[in-house]
Amino acid sequence: MKTTSRVLFVGLFTSTIALVACQTPTAKSTAVVTAPLNSASAPVLQSVTMRKDVPAGNGLVVSVVPDFHFIAPNGNAIVLRRELVDTNGAIAQTQIMSETINIPAEAQKKGAVLSGGWRCGVAQYYVTLRAYIMDSDGNRSNSIEYTIHCNGG
């Protein structure tokens, strides 16, 4: 089954992010939500929204925070997987981390948000990632691709 999505482009210029297509830092990706790959009880990744220049609490600032909006009908989503789709920077798949989901089951059933993070650094590049969710039954959600542009890349 092929998953179709639209991509949200984010550009980082010095320390500010400009959303090329939407011109708003909290613009929502408008991915076409297709049926999950394994079953009707699989999680559904609904969208990705982006926040910019978010304080990390340790004095550092996270350049871009993707917020992954999802529903897990059984409340058993356990991991968000990310795959490298494309980049013109010095980024390898081994640098792209999965994220454990520690959100209560009832919240997952109603709809939940898992937040990621991306620090651009000083290099000029873009990175396109594909995200999907796995649950403890082995079901895989649909995927959404999103692109982050750092320092004009």
N, C-alpha and C positions, 0 to 999 in steps of 0.2 A: 504494500500500500504506500503510495507516495503522499507525503505530508507537504502541504503548501503553506507558505507564510509570506507576509510582507516584512520588510526589514526596517528597523528604526535606526537611523544614522545619527551618531553623536560625534561632535567634533570638539576637541580640547585645544584651546589657543591660550598659551601661557598658563593661566590658572582658571580660566573660565571655559565652560562647555557651551557650545552652540548647537542646538538641534537643527540640522539642516532642513529636514522636511517639515517639522512641526512648530519650531520657534517657541517651545515651552519646555522647561526642564523636567516637568512631570508628565510629558506626553506618553500616551499608552501605545504600545505596538498593537497593530491590528491584525494579528495572525489569524488565518482561517483555522478554526478549531475543527479538526477532523476527528473521526472516531479513534479512540485509543487502539494501539496495535494488537493487544491480546484479548481483551474481553470488555463487556459492558461494565464491569466493576473496577476497571483500571482507572488510575488517576487521570485527570484532564488538566493540562497546562493551558490556562485561559489566555494569559497575556504576560508581557514584560513591560514594566514601566521603569523609567530611569530618573534618579535623583543625582544632583551634581554637588561636588565639594562638600561632602558630609563629614563633620567632625567625628573622629574615631574614638574619642574619649581618652586617648593617650597623648593628646597634643598634636597628633598627625591628622591629615585630612585625606579622605578617600575620594579620588577623582570622580568616579562614577559608581553608583550603587544601583545595580539592576534589582528590581523587586519582582519576583516570580509569583504570579497569582494563579492558584490552582485549587481544585476540588479533588478529594480522594473519597469516593463513595463509601469505602470500608474503613476509612480513617487510619489506614496502615501504610501511608507513603513513608519511605525510609531514606531515600537518597535522590538528590538532584544531580544528574550527570551533565557534564559540559564536554563538548567535542570541538576541537579546532576545525573550522571550515576553511578559512582563508586568512592570510595576513601578509603584509609587506614588511613586517618587522622581524626581529630576531626572537620569535616566540615559537616554542615547540609544544606538541600535545602533552608532553611530560610536565609542562608548567601549568597546565589547565587542571584545576582541582575540582573534584566532586564535592558535594556538601551534604552532610548528614542532616536529615530533617527530624527535629525534636519538637514538633508541634503536637499538642494534644489531639487525640482521635476525634473528639467532638468538633473541634475547630476545623480540622481537615474536612470533615463531612459537610460543614456549612460553607467552607471557602476560606482559604488561608493565604498568607503571604510569607514567602521565604526571601530574605534579603541577602544579596551577594556583595561583592565589592571589587573594584579595579583601580589600581594606582597606575597612572600613566607614566610617571617618571618624566624624563626630559627628551626622550627620543620621539621622533615624528613617525607615526605608523597608524595603521588601522588593524583591527582584529574582528573577524566574524566568527561567532560561536553558535553552536546548536545546543539547546538545552532540552532535556526531557526528565521525567520523574519515574522512578521504579518503586513498586510497593513490595511488602514482605511476601506476597504470593507470587512474585516474579512477573507481575503485569507491568507493562511499559506504557507510559502516556504517549500522546502525540508530541511532536517536537516543534520548537520555535527557534528560528535563527534571528540573531540580532548582531549589529555591528557597532563597535566603538571606534571613533576616530580620535586619536591623541595628538595634540600639538599640531593640528592641521594635516595630519596624515590621512 
